């Protein structure tokens, strides 16, 4: 028989846990300013170094924001803001981007299937208008990319499942790095437009299996386009 050793939690970790609890319970609200470091240390009965370390750790997670000359504030707690640390990890590790694509393929294919069942006529009309706009934006990568965001977010919203909406929305936000590269390639934009038309047609037919397959096919092609583009950049070749 063996027992795991008892681990003493550092003072700074205890401070971080206390602040996190206050954020969870609403005692500290989004964008609210924290008391000055010295005052906070006195209130918690700890030293200033422990408070400083706890604040630094929570700021790295996006939960707190340090503004030079102003103080420390609770973050907006918006999901996109909280995903920033993960975006940095993806930027530093190409392998995590492949894992992200795998996750998107699995989740968004299911989301598309559900959307085919629950999408409203208004959402279908909006998607149709978005795809129509995309056809005029092939020479404007930045605006096409913005329309792409609207297209995917509308489908995520249409799935009518709050859990999948949160997961799929987060995964899509984390794919920003790949979109910043692939959106510069005309051929990729043209393929994406055709894929979006196929996805829209499946949703208009309210065919879950077809919608799922169309989304899966689209994301597989996006991943292929990203890898081809990344290889071209690494080899100093033109993006085509």
ABEGO torsion letter per residue (X at the ends): XBBBBBBBBBAAAAAAAAAAAAAAAGABBBGBBBBBAAAAAAAAGBBAAAAAAAAAAAAAAGABBBBBGAEBBBBAGBAAAAAAAAAAAAAABAAAAAAAAAAAAAAAAAAAAAAAAABBAAAAAAAAAAAAAAAAAAABAAAAAAAAAAAAAAAAAAAGBAAAAAAAAAAAAAAAAAAAAAAABAAAAAAAAAAAAAAAAAAAAGBAAAAAAAAAAAAAAAAAAAAAAAAAAAAGBBBX
